[in-house]
Amino acid sequence: MTTVFPEPTVPAGNRTEVFLRYLDYFRESVLDRVSALPEPELRRSRLPSGWTPLELVKHLRYVELRWIEWGFQGRDVPEPWGDRRGERWHVAPEETRADLLEALRAQGAHTSAVVTAHDLAEIGAPGPRWNRADPASLERVLFHLVQEYARHLGHLDIVAELAGGPTGE
């Protein structure tokens, strides 16, 4: 693993740094787990819900896109729900592990750039992401992203363990 767990006892310059450390840690953990899985496990579901590791990677990329670009930045995103087909996550047969991992890394780099350029108290741009509610602050968006990553990394650890791959703590 390239990113060390952001222990609460390790000093941080500010809350922004804390959020980014956790996001980076969880994102890198997802990337590591999926990178280590054997090819046949990438598109196989081991759970009754039916999701696959590649679908989870794509979902997390779109989660960041929806909350940071479409939500906080208020950008026009042509397919904000591009990780879904109907009510399910979806990865097309031509989408590869390498491409999906790189897309998640690139989305993470964008998130980091946006977060470091803004104050945590800044309110997101109005737009369709908020579903007619008042936009949230960057801090609330980041808190949501951290919980989303932590939850899904736990799911992925279970799947990786069932598949004989690496797990976390």
C-alpha positions, 0 to 999 in steps of 0.5 A: 500500500502506498498510503499509510492509514491517517492515524488521528495522532499524526498532526495535520495542518488543518481539517482539509488535510485530514479529509484528503488524507482519509480520502486518499487512504480509502481510494488507494486501498480500493485501488490496491485491493482491486489491482490484486484480485485475479482477473476472473474475480473482477466481473464476478459477484460473490454477494446476493446484491450482485455487484462486482469489484469493477462495478464498485470502482466505477461507482466510486469514480462517479460518486466523486464526480457527482459530489465534486464536479456536478454538485460542489462545482456545479459543472454540467456533467452529461452522464452523472449516473454513468455508473448505472444501467437502470437501478444497478451498477454497470461496467461494459465488457470493453471497460478494463481494470486498467481503464477503470482504475486510472479513471478513479485515480484521475477523479481523485486528483481532480477532487484533491485539486478542487478541495485544496483550492477552496475553503471547507465552509464554501457552499456548493454551486446551485444545480440539479445535484442538490435535488432542489435542496440548498447546496451543501458546504465542501466540508459536508460533501467531503464528510459524505465522500469519506463515509462512502469510501469507508463503507464500500472499502469494507464491502470490498474487503469481504469480497476480496477475502472470499476471492482469496485476495488481500484485505485490510485491517 
